[in-house]
Amino acid sequence: MSLPVPRLPPAERCRDLPPACFAPVMATGIVARALNEAHAVTVGKALFVAAALLHTALLAGLAVKAVRHTDRLLAELRDPARAFGHFTLVAACGVLAARLGAGQLRAVAYGLLVLAAAAWAVIAAHVVAGLRRALRSALPRADGTWFLAVVGLQSIGLAFVAVDPRPLPVAVSLVLWAGGVLLYVTVLAAVAWRLGCHPPGPQLLTPAYWVTMGAVAISTLCGTQLAVHTEALPGPVTGLVTAAVTVLWGWATLLVPPLIAAGAWRHLRHRVRSGGEPALWCIVFPLGMYTTATARLAAARGYAFLSDAVQPMAWTALAAWLVITASRLRARWSADRTRRRGGRSVRTASHQLRTSARSRAVASGASTGKWWLPRSTSTMSKRSP
């Protein structure tokens, strides 16, 4: 007999929001932008609206969690194994703000930018404090989620330059971009040490390692956007940023084959089933970000061979988004069906127990000639004078 999973009220369900719950928003938002780069404007707008609606709902849920379940949220932020997932909130806000900053909703973009900057500062402070307390135990568990700190920081820089392209914001974006590149190198060293000294097994080699490529792709995109503003940056700085962007794009390209090979090793050789795991969104975001960065780099440098590759890359990112969305919905549907079946099983078993007890009571009464009474009552009537 399976036990039912009770349906909790919305306020209680917000308690179980995972740290990386904004991963679908950042993935959907950047795929929408990649489709715009491929001139699929209608599909891109539809995906962006979906990302904005999901972002609003998740923000409301996170606010409830922060108010009603503060201890739970603080415990996640203090745990290095879970805290990095919260940087998906920063990246989601940055991706949406960068898109809205070029339109008529600039006030909303400013609000998202402020929220992203404040959230990154709070999360980073807790992460640093947690690593100081338990660095030796945290380093052997360093994985792809650590690169979300880089993604969050670069998304703030990207939003800054999109919302306000004046010289001062561009200079701030330049500082954030340089800090993000240095942070990427630091995190890459930590993850490389972990892979060399404590190699993860097939179960632990999750799709989160794709963020290794996603972080360098967003660094490429942010640098490309900066290099366009030649009037706000000195000539030598612009040349340095342009050269660095080319190197970053090359590194992102080199990371794709090992990531595909790691996935094949995990799923084909060791038969690890994904089962619609939430970390699959970590594949969609890098694909969309790499496509967008490639399109912007091709436009800035005049690389025709890269421009020709943008459209198939964008449709590949959309295909990955569709597959993973279907996988996540199927997993959710299966969980709901299991819960409903569990509830029916318990109700059926309870009904069978009541029916069985009633049948035994009737049988006991029939053996004494008084079928409407249980055995104990019938026996007492015989013994009474």
Buried (B, 14 or more C-beta within 10 A) or exposed (E): EEEBEEEEEEEEEBBEBEBBBBBBBBBBBBBBBBBBBBEBEEBBEEBBEBBBEBBEEBBEBBEBBEEEBEEBBEEBBBBBBBBBBBBBBBBBBBBBBBBBBEEEBBEBBBBBBEBBBEBBEEBBEBBEEBBEEBEEEBBEBBBBBBBBBBBBBBBBBBBBBBBBBEEEBBBBBBEBBBBBBEBBEEBBEBBEEBBEEEEBEBEBBBBBBBBBBBBBBBBBBBBBBBBBBEEBBEEEBBEBBBEBBBEBBEBBBEBBEEBEEBBEEBBEEEEBEBEBBBBBBBBBBBBBBBBBBBBBBBBBBEBEEBBEBBBEBBBBBBEBBEEBBEBBEEBEEEEEEEBEEBBEBBEEEEEEEEEEEEEEBEEBBBEBEBBEBBBEBBBEEEEEE
